[in-house]
Amino acid sequence: MESPTHSLPSLFKQLGLASDPISIDQFIATHSPLKPELHLADAFFWNKSQAQFLRDEILEDADWAEVVDQLNVLLRKGRDA
């Protein structure tokens, strides 16, 4: 299996968010944990285009899907859990 072509910082850049490690940690700490039944793209903190991007990448198992899954896991349990 190939390693992901995208990193968590590159996903944050793609979403138009600050992508340095401190900002990523703060984002995850602020927005986690997500409720188990809540789909990542349905979280209140995404704007419409961010939510659509996340939804499309997962549904299409596209290029960003693996790192979107990584973000999903982090937002479910927190980065240091």
C-alpha positions in Angstrom: 0.0 0.0 0.0 1.3 3.4 -0.9 1.7 6.1 1.7 -0.7 9.0 1.4 0.1 11.6 -1.2 -1.2 14.4 1.1 -0.4 15.3 4.6 -2.6 16.8 7.4 -1.0 20.2 6.9 -1.7 20.1 3.2 -5.3 19.2 3.9 -5.7 22.2 6.2 -4.2 24.4 3.5 -6.7 22.9 1.0 -9.5 23.8 3.4 -8.2 27.3 3.7 -7.2 26.9 7.3 -4.0 27.6 9.1 -1.7 24.6 8.6 1.1 25.0 11.1 1.3 22.3 13.8 0.1 24.6 16.6 -2.9 25.8 14.6 -3.8 22.2 13.7 -3.5 21.1 17.3 -5.7 24.1 18.4 -8.3 23.3 15.7 -8.5 19.7 16.9 -8.6 20.6 20.5 -11.4 23.2 19.9 -13.6 21.0 17.7 -13.2 17.5 19.3 -14.6 15.2 20.2 -17.2 14.9 17.5 -20.3 12.8 18.3 -20.0 9.3 16.9 -23.1 9.6 14.8 -22.0 12.9 13.2 -20.5 12.7 9.7 -17.3 14.7 9.5 -18.6 16.9 6.7 -21.8 17.7 8.7 -19.9 19.3 11.6 -21.0 22.9 12.3 -17.6 24.5 11.9 -17.2 23.8 8.1 -18.3 26.3 5.6 -20.3 25.0 2.6 -17.4 24.5 0.3 -15.2 22.8 3.0 -18.1 20.4 3.8 -18.6 19.6 0.1 -14.9 18.9 -0.4 -14.7 16.6 2.6 -17.9 14.8 1.5 -16.8 14.4 -2.1 -13.4 13.1 -1.2 -14.8 10.4 1.1 -17.7 9.4 -1.2 -15.4 9.1 -4.3 -12.5 7.5 -2.3 -10.5 10.2 -4.0 -7.0 11.5 -3.7 -7.5 13.2 -0.3 -9.7 10.4 1.3 -6.9 8.9 3.4 -5.9 12.2 5.1 -9.6 13.2 5.5 -10.0 9.9 7.3 -7.0 10.8 9.5 -8.6 14.1 10.3 -11.9 12.4 11.1 -10.2 10.1 13.6 -8.3 13.0 15.2 -11.6 14.9 15.6 -13.3 11.9 17.2 -10.7 11.3 19.9 -8.3 14.3 19.9 -4.8 14.5 18.6 -3.0 13.1 21.7 -5.5 10.4 22.6 
